[in-house]
Amino acid sequence: MNERLVKGSHIVAASRWVDQQLGAGTFLSLTQHAGDNWKILLPMAWYEIDTLRDALEVAGKHLDRSIEDVTTEIATLNAETDLRSLYRVFLRVAQPQIVLSQTPRLWTTYVKFGSARAVQNEKGHYVGQGEGFDEKLLGWACGCWRGFIPATIIVAGGRVTDASITKKWRERNGTFSVQFQVKYD
């Protein structure tokens, strides 16, 4: 299997969120089996998604929440923190539609597996699609779309009026895809 990595800023957001919900040190205890690189989390480093997904599944069970709902909150936190610090100048001059036209680039900035693209990107209405997930990561991927894209629109000056996963399906090659829609002003 190819490496499936996620950017450290997402891991840092997950650590902060899990520790706020379940107590300081919880995230570290859920990931300590994965090795030393999980002891000190670096926002610009890359981490194995499976370790994160497993930790979030355990955290979600303790909170009686789905991995999709947990990941939605974490992806929102990641977008609000990371985009406001790293991309603040670009986002100040760009409108949400221009930012969303960069869907593939946004995806590869944070994730090193699967793919993402804008299916429709009209002012006030965006449909994005993510592809190449195994069934185990489908809930995580849906949560990323539900959290990150609306937060991105808000950081870019828009106001989200509706956001939802519109479709999930298995591709002929056995991987899963997800389609997400957001309406905004």
C-alpha positions in Angstrom: 0.0 0.0 0.0 1.2 3.5 -0.8 1.9 5.9 2.0 -1.2 7.8 3.1 -0.1 11.0 4.8 -1.8 14.1 6.3 -0.2 17.4 7.1 0.9 18.0 10.6 -1.4 21.1 11.1 -4.4 18.7 10.8 -2.7 16.4 13.4 -2.0 19.4 15.7 -5.7 20.4 15.4 -6.8 16.9 16.2 -4.5 16.7 19.2 -5.8 20.0 20.6 -9.4 19.0 19.9 -9.1 15.5 21.5 -7.3 16.8 24.5 -10.0 19.5 25.0 -12.7 17.0 24.8 -11.2 14.1 26.8 -8.4 15.6 28.9 -4.8 16.7 28.4 -2.5 13.9 27.1 -5.3 11.8 25.7 -4.2 12.2 22.0 -0.6 11.3 22.9 -1.8 8.1 24.7 -4.0 7.2 21.6 -1.0 7.6 19.2 2.0 6.6 21.3 2.1 3.1 19.7 2.9 4.8 16.3 6.4 5.9 17.3 8.5 8.8 18.4 7.4 11.1 15.6 3.9 11.3 17.3 5.4 12.6 20.5 6.2 16.1 19.3 3.8 17.2 16.6 5.0 19.5 14.0 2.6 21.5 11.8 4.7 21.2 8.6 5.5 17.5 9.0 3.6 14.6 7.5 1.9 11.8 9.5 0.2 8.5 8.7 -3.5 8.9 8.3 -4.3 5.5 9.6 -2.9 6.3 13.1 -5.0 9.5 13.2 -8.1 7.7 12.0 -7.8 5.0 14.6 -7.2 7.6 17.4 -10.2 9.6 16.3 -12.4 6.5 16.2 -11.5 5.7 19.8 -12.1 9.4 20.8 -15.4 9.4 18.9 -16.6 6.2 20.8 -15.8 7.9 24.1 -17.9 10.9 23.0 -20.6 8.9 21.3 -19.9 10.7 18.0 -19.1 9.5 14.5 -15.6 9.9 13.1 -17.2 12.1 10.4 -18.6 14.5 13.1 -15.3 14.5 15.0 -13.3 15.2 11.9 -15.7 18.0 10.8 -14.8 19.9 14.0 -11.1 19.2 13.6 -11.0 20.2 9.9 -12.8 23.4 10.8 -10.3 24.2 13.5 -7.4 23.3 11.1 -8.7 25.6 8.4 -9.4 28.5 10.7 -6.0 28.3 12.3 -3.8 27.4 9.3 -5.5 29.5 6.6 -5.6 32.6 8.8 -1.9 32.3 9.5 -0.3 31.0 6.3 -2.7 32.3 3.6 -4.1 35.4 5.2 -2.9 37.9 2.6 -4.2 35.8 -0.3 -7.6 35.2 1.4 -8.0 38.9 2.2 -8.0 39.8 -1.5 -9.6 36.6 -2.9 -13.3 35.9 -2.9 -14.5 32.4 -1.9 -15.1 31.4 -5.6 -11.5 32.1 -6.4 -10.2 30.3 -3.4 -12.4 27.3 -4.2 -11.1 27.1 -7.7 -7.9 25.9 -6.0 -9.5 22.7 -4.7 -6.8 20.3 -6.0 -4.1 22.5 -4.6 -5.8 22.9 -1.3 -6.1 19.1 -1.0 -2.5 18.3 -1.9 -1.4 21.0 0.6 -2.9 18.9 3.4 -3.2 15.3 2.1 -0.9 13.0 0.2 -3.3 10.4 -1.1 -6.6 10.5 -3.0 -7.6 13.6 -4.9 -10.1 16.5 -4.9 -11.6 18.7 -7.5 -14.3 21.3 -7.9 -17.2 19.8 -9.9 -19.1 23.1 -9.9 -17.8 26.5 -8.7 -20.3 29.3 -9.3 -20.6 32.3 -7.1 -22.6 31.2 -4.1 -22.7 27.5 -5.0 -19.8 25.0 -4.9 -19.8 21.3 -5.4 -16.5 19.5 -4.7 -15.6 15.8 -5.1 -13.0 13.7 -3.3 -11.8 10.4 -4.8 -9.6 7.5 -3.9 -10.6 6.6 -0.3 -10.8 3.2 1.1 -14.0 2.4 3.1 -12.1 2.9 6.4 -11.3 6.5 5.5 -14.7 7.5 4.0 -16.0 9.1 7.2 -12.8 11.0 7.8 -12.9 12.3 4.2 -16.5 13.4 4.6 -15.7 15.2 7.8 -12.8 17.0 6.1 -15.1 18.3 3.4 -17.8 19.3 5.8 -15.3 21.2 8.1 -12.6 22.6 5.9 -14.5 24.0 2.9 -17.1 26.0 4.9 -14.4 27.3 7.1 -12.4 28.3 4.1 -15.3 30.2 2.6 -15.8 32.0 5.9 -12.1 32.9 6.2 -12.3 34.2 2.6 -15.2 36.5 3.6 -18.2 34.5 2.7 -21.2 33.4 4.8 -22.2 29.7 4.5 -25.9 29.1 4.3 -25.9 25.3 3.6 -23.3 22.6 3.6 -23.8 18.9 3.1 -22.5 15.6 1.8 -24.7 14.9 -1.2 -23.3 11.6 -2.4 -21.0 8.7 -1.4 -20.2 5.8 -3.7 -17.9 3.0 -4.5 -15.9 3.3 -7.7 -15.3 0.3 -10.1 -11.7 0.1 -8.8 -13.1 -0.5 -5.2 -12.2 2.9 -3.8 -14.8 5.4 -2.6 -15.7 8.9 -3.7 -17.7 11.6 -1.9 -19.4 14.7 -3.3 -20.0 17.8 -1.1 -22.1 20.9 -1.7 -22.0 24.3 -0.1 -24.1 27.3 -0.7 -22.9 30.7 0.5 -23.3 34.5 0.3 
